[in-house]
Amino acid sequence: MSNLYTNILNTQEDRSLPDLSSIPTPLTDDDNMGFGKYKDTKLKDVPIKHLAWMVQETTDYPRVQRSPRWTLVIEWIKSKK
């Protein structure tokens, strides 16, 4: 859509698709934890107590910036309901 400012500033509307190639795939039970005490342990073998601790940390301290891997593990936990 063109308007007065678009013509003056010589801009165009961006209709390109976002780059989705950098979006990580969801984790599976056979993926490794990837960090911390259980770094090389498959997610399905990580003690439930540790996973519960991670959820509690995320709940108690929501503004703490977490690693992308932490976020993926939390999403994996949520998928288990």
OpenMM code with the backbone's topology and positions (N, CA, C; nanometers):
from openmm import Vec3, app, unit

residues = "MET SER ASN LEU TYR THR ASN ILE LEU ASN THR GLN GLU ASP ARG SER LEU PRO ASP LEU SER SER ILE PRO THR PRO LEU THR ASP ASP ASP ASN MET GLY PHE GLY LYS TYR LYS ASP THR LYS LEU LYS ASP VAL PRO ILE LYS HIS LEU ALA TRP MET VAL GLN GLU THR THR ASP TYR PRO ARG VAL GLN ARG SER PRO ARG TRP THR LEU VAL ILE GLU TRP ILE LYS SER LYS LYS".split()
positions = [
    Vec3(0.0846, -0.1175, 0.0000),
    Vec3(0.0000, 0.0000, 0.0000),
    Vec3(0.0890, 0.1236, 0.0000),
    Vec3(0.0592, 0.2128, -0.0835),
    Vec3(0.1402, 0.3322, -0.0997),
    Vec3(0.0694, 0.4522, -0.0382),
    Vec3(0.1454, 0.5396, 0.0230),
    Vec3(0.0912, 0.6654, 0.0738),
    Vec3(0.1949, 0.7752, 0.0498),
    Vec3(0.1644, 0.8943, 0.0912),
    Vec3(0.2520, 1.0084, 0.0687),
    Vec3(0.3922, 0.9841, 0.1239),
    Vec3(0.4020, 0.9332, 0.2447),
    Vec3(0.5317, 0.9115, 0.3091),
    Vec3(0.6113, 0.8008, 0.2412),
    Vec3(0.5438, 0.6989, 0.1949),
    Vec3(0.6112, 0.5907, 0.1241),
    Vec3(0.6787, 0.6444, -0.0013),
    Vec3(0.6094, 0.7293, -0.0729),
    Vec3(0.6670, 0.7870, -0.1946),
    Vec3(0.7840, 0.8796, -0.1632),
    Vec3(0.7714, 0.9588, -0.0591),
    Vec3(0.8777, 1.0533, -0.0220),
    Vec3(1.0011, 0.9784, 0.0274),
    Vec3(0.9805, 0.8794, 0.1132),
    Vec3(1.0920, 0.8078, 0.1734),
    Vec3(1.1442, 0.6941, 0.0863),
    Vec3(1.0741, 0.6659, -0.0217),
    Vec3(1.1135, 0.5604, -0.1133),
    Vec3(1.1264, 0.4255, -0.0407),
    Vec3(1.0256, 0.3926, 0.0336),
    Vec3(1.0236, 0.2641, 0.1045),
    Vec3(0.9185, 0.1741, 0.0428),
    Vec3(0.9320, 0.0456, 0.0709),
    Vec3(0.8350, -0.0513, 0.0223),
    Vec3(0.7902, -0.1384, 0.1385),
    Vec3(0.6720, -0.1892, 0.1256),
    Vec3(0.6177, -0.2784, 0.2265),
    Vec3(0.6906, -0.4128, 0.2178),
    Vec3(0.7322, -0.4668, 0.3322),
    Vec3(0.8028, -0.5955, 0.3358),
    Vec3(0.7011, -0.7084, 0.3378),
    Vec3(0.6953, -0.7836, 0.2306),
    Vec3(0.6025, -0.8955, 0.2201),
    Vec3(0.6758, -1.0292, 0.2165),
    Vec3(0.8030, -1.0273, 0.2515),
    Vec3(0.8804, -1.1509, 0.2495),
    Vec3(0.8421, -1.2397, 0.3670),
    Vec3(0.8646, -1.3684, 0.3517),
    Vec3(0.8363, -1.4631, 0.4582),
    Vec3(0.9502, -1.4625, 0.5585),
    Vec3(0.9193, -1.4813, 0.6855),
    Vec3(1.0271, -1.4845, 0.7853),
    Vec3(1.1146, -1.6076, 0.7653),
    Vec3(1.2400, -1.5966, 0.8060),
    Vec3(1.3329, -1.7084, 0.7969),
    Vec3(1.3062, -1.8032, 0.9139),
    Vec3(1.2494, -1.9182, 0.8845),
    Vec3(1.2149, -2.0148, 0.9885),
    Vec3(1.3214, -2.1222, 1.0053),
    Vec3(1.4306, -2.1116, 0.9327),
    Vec3(1.5341, -2.2143, 0.9390),
    Vec3(1.6074, -2.2154, 1.0728),
    Vec3(1.6033, -2.1053, 1.1455),
    Vec3(1.6754, -2.0994, 1.2728),
    Vec3(1.5904, -2.1435, 1.3915),
    Vec3(1.4652, -2.1767, 1.3691),
    Vec3(1.3793, -2.2225, 1.4774),
    Vec3(1.4174, -2.3663, 1.5122),
    Vec3(1.4558, -2.3903, 1.6381),
    Vec3(1.4977, -2.5262, 1.6758),
    Vec3(1.3790, -2.6224, 1.6784),
    Vec3(1.4071, -2.7461, 1.6466),
    Vec3(1.3023, -2.8477, 1.6515),
    Vec3(1.2790, -2.8887, 1.7963),
    Vec3(1.1592, -2.9305, 1.8309),
    Vec3(1.1306, -2.9743, 1.9677),
    Vec3(1.2177, -3.0935, 2.0060),
    Vec3(1.2499, -3.1022, 2.1335),
    Vec3(1.3313, -3.2128, 2.1835),
    Vec3(1.2483, -3.3399, 2.1953),
    Vec3(1.3176, -3.4528, 2.1907),
    Vec3(1.2537, -3.5829, 2.2100),
    Vec3(1.3116, -3.6479, 2.3345),
    Vec3(1.2524, -3.7574, 2.3758),
    Vec3(1.3000, -3.8294, 2.4943),
    Vec3(1.4449, -3.8740, 2.4806),
    Vec3(1.4905, -3.8972, 2.3584),
    Vec3(1.6254, -3.9488, 2.3360),
    Vec3(1.7309, -3.8404, 2.3168),
    Vec3(1.6899, -3.7130, 2.3198),
    Vec3(1.7871, -3.6036, 2.3130),
    Vec3(1.8562, -3.5894, 2.4471),
    Vec3(1.9804, -3.5395, 2.4440),
    Vec3(2.0544, -3.5177, 2.5676),
    Vec3(2.0118, -3.3878, 2.6347),
    Vec3(2.0290, -3.3849, 2.7667),
    Vec3(1.9977, -3.2661, 2.8454),
    Vec3(2.0731, -3.1455, 2.7905),
    Vec3(2.2019, -3.1612, 2.7635),
    Vec3(2.2796, -3.0571, 2.6976),
    Vec3(2.3518, -2.9593, 2.7877),
    Vec3(2.3261, -2.9595, 2.9169),
    Vec3(2.3932, -2.8669, 3.0078),
    Vec3(2.3806, -2.9184, 3.1510),
    Vec3(2.4613, -2.8611, 3.2380),
    Vec3(2.4512, -2.8893, 3.3804),
    Vec3(2.4974, -3.0284, 3.4220),
    Vec3(2.4532, -3.0670, 3.5380),
    Vec3(2.4928, -3.1930, 3.6006),
    Vec3(2.4596, -3.3134, 3.5126),
    Vec3(2.3534, -3.3063, 3.4376),
    Vec3(2.3076, -3.4188, 3.3548),
    Vec3(2.3309, -3.3916, 3.2055),
    Vec3(2.4371, -3.3199, 3.1745),
    Vec3(2.4669, -3.2744, 3.0385),
    Vec3(2.4572, -3.3845, 2.9329),
    Vec3(2.5170, -3.4982, 2.9558),
    Vec3(2.5205, -3.6049, 2.8548),
    Vec3(2.4172, -3.7145, 2.8803),
    Vec3(2.3155, -3.6821, 2.9586),
    Vec3(2.2105, -3.7781, 2.9921),
    Vec3(2.0894, -3.7553, 2.9033),
    Vec3(2.0315, -3.8648, 2.8541),
    Vec3(1.9089, -3.8521, 2.7753),
    Vec3(1.7988, -3.7943, 2.8633),
    Vec3(1.7150, -3.7114, 2.8045),
    Vec3(1.6092, -3.6453, 2.8812),
    Vec3(1.5224, -3.7459, 2.9566),
    Vec3(1.4929, -3.8586, 2.8934),
    Vec3(1.4076, -3.9581, 2.9593),
    Vec3(1.4745, -4.0199, 3.0816),
    Vec3(1.6071, -4.0049, 3.0943),
    Vec3(1.6802, -4.0627, 3.2067),
    Vec3(1.7175, -3.9610, 3.3141),
    Vec3(1.6865, -3.8332, 3.2908),
    Vec3(1.7145, -3.7295, 3.3912),
    Vec3(1.6161, -3.7491, 3.5063),
    Vec3(1.6653, -3.7485, 3.6315),
    Vec3(1.5752, -3.7672, 3.7453),
    Vec3(1.4629, -3.6632, 3.7487),
    Vec3(1.3448, -3.7088, 3.7791),
    Vec3(1.2275, -3.6210, 3.7839),
    Vec3(1.2481, -3.5075, 3.8833),
    Vec3(1.3233, -3.5332, 3.9869),
    Vec3(1.3511, -3.4303, 4.0875),
    Vec3(1.4253, -3.3115, 4.0244),
    Vec3(1.5171, -3.3407, 3.9351),
    Vec3(1.5915, -3.2336, 3.8680),
    Vec3(1.5005, -3.1565, 3.7730),
    Vec3(1.4166, -3.2265, 3.7001),
    Vec3(1.3233, -3.1594, 3.6092),
    Vec3(1.2246, -3.0728, 3.6871),
    Vec3(1.1789, -3.1227, 3.8006),
    Vec3(1.0879, -3.0448, 3.8856),
    Vec3(1.1581, -2.9189, 3.9370),
    Vec3(1.2856, -2.9315, 3.9691),
    Vec3(1.3638, -2.8163, 4.0141),
    Vec3(1.3715, -2.7113, 3.9031),
    Vec3(1.3946, -2.7559, 3.7798),
    Vec3(1.4016, -2.6626, 3.6671),
    Vec3(1.2705, -2.5863, 3.6511),
    Vec3(1.1596, -2.6571, 3.6593),
    Vec3(1.0280, -2.5932, 3.6470),
    Vec3(1.0086, -2.4931, 3.7600),
    Vec3(1.0467, -2.5319, 3.8818),
    Vec3(1.0322, -2.4430, 3.9971),
    Vec3(1.1176, -2.3173, 3.9810),
    Vec3(1.2404, -2.3329, 3.9322),
    Vec3(1.3284, -2.2178, 3.9081),
    Vec3(1.2675, -2.1225, 3.8057),
    Vec3(1.2111, -2.1800, 3.7009),
    Vec3(1.1490, -2.0985, 3.5962),
    Vec3(1.0279, -2.0236, 3.6512),
    Vec3(0.9525, -2.0895, 3.7391),
    Vec3(0.8343, -2.0282, 3.7987),
    Vec3(0.8722, -1.9210, 3.9009),
    Vec3(0.9700, -1.9519, 3.9868),
    Vec3(1.0101, -1.8586, 4.0924),
    Vec3(1.0849, -1.7365, 4.0394),
    Vec3(1.1597, -1.7550, 3.9319),
    Vec3(1.2427, -1.6472, 3.8782),
    Vec3(1.2163, -1.6306, 3.7276),
    Vec3(1.0977, -1.5829, 3.6924),
    Vec3(1.0602, -1.5764, 3.5503),
    Vec3(1.1404, -1.4754, 3.4687),
    Vec3(1.2001, -1.3771, 3.5344),
    Vec3(1.2722, -1.2730, 3.4595),
    Vec3(1.4192, -1.3071, 3.4363),
    Vec3(1.4650, -1.4171, 3.4924),
    Vec3(1.6035, -1.4578, 3.4705),
    Vec3(1.6168, -1.5067, 3.3274),
    Vec3(1.7180, -1.4572, 3.2595),
    Vec3(1.7395, -1.4996, 3.1210),
    Vec3(1.8017, -1.6389, 3.1206),
    Vec3(1.7361, -1.7312, 3.0543),
    Vec3(1.7815, -1.8710, 3.0462),
    Vec3(1.8421, -1.8973, 2.9095),
    Vec3(1.9214, -2.0036, 2.9032),
    Vec3(1.9797, -2.0426, 2.7744),
    Vec3(1.8701, -2.0975, 2.6835),
    Vec3(1.8918, -2.0917, 2.5530),
    Vec3(1.7928, -2.1491, 2.4613),
    Vec3(1.7690, -2.2980, 2.4899),
    Vec3(1.8731, -2.3693, 2.5299),
    Vec3(1.8572, -2.5129, 2.5582),
    Vec3(1.7664, -2.5330, 2.6797),
    Vec3(1.7822, -2.4500, 2.7823),
    Vec3(1.6971, -2.4567, 2.9015),
    Vec3(1.5509, -2.4428, 2.8580),
    Vec3(1.5250, -2.3441, 2.7738),
    Vec3(1.3889, -2.3198, 2.7260),
    Vec3(1.3345, -2.4410, 2.6510),
    Vec3(1.4185, -2.5035, 2.5690),
    Vec3(1.3757, -2.6228, 2.4959),
    Vec3(1.3418, -2.7374, 2.5910),
    Vec3(1.4224, -2.7533, 2.6963),
    Vec3(1.3957, -2.8598, 2.7938),
    Vec3(1.2639, -2.8319, 2.8666),
    Vec3(1.2393, -2.7066, 2.9032),
    Vec3(1.1132, -2.6713, 2.9690),
    Vec3(0.9955, -2.7016, 2.8758),
    Vec3(1.0099, -2.6691, 2.7483),
    Vec3(0.9040, -2.7008, 2.6517),
    Vec3(0.8838, -2.8518, 2.6394),
    Vec3(0.9920, -2.9281, 2.6457),
    Vec3(0.9829, -3.0746, 2.6417),
    Vec3(0.9060, -3.1242, 2.7649),
    Vec3(0.9363, -3.0684, 2.8821),
    Vec3(0.8669, -3.1060, 3.0053),
    Vec3(0.7183, -3.0756, 2.9914),
    Vec3(0.6844, -2.9578, 2.9403),
    Vec3(0.5428, -2.9201, 2.9222),
    Vec3(0.4706, -3.0170, 2.8296),
    Vec3(0.5423, -3.0679, 2.7306),
    Vec3(0.4785, -3.1597, 2.6354),
    Vec3(0.4430, -3.2940, 2.7001),
    Vec3(0.5030, -3.3217, 2.8144),
    Vec3(0.4780, -3.4487, 2.8849),
    Vec3(0.3516, -3.4436, 2.9701),
    Vec3(0.3066, -3.3262, 3.0027),
    Vec3(0.1878, -3.3023, 3.0858),
    Vec3(0.1880, -3.3941, 3.2041),
] * unit.nanometer
topology = app.Topology()
chain = topology.addChain("A")
for resn in residues:
    res = topology.addResidue(resn, chain)
    for name in ("N", "CA", "C"):
        topology.addAtom(name, app.Element.getBySymbol(name[0]), res)
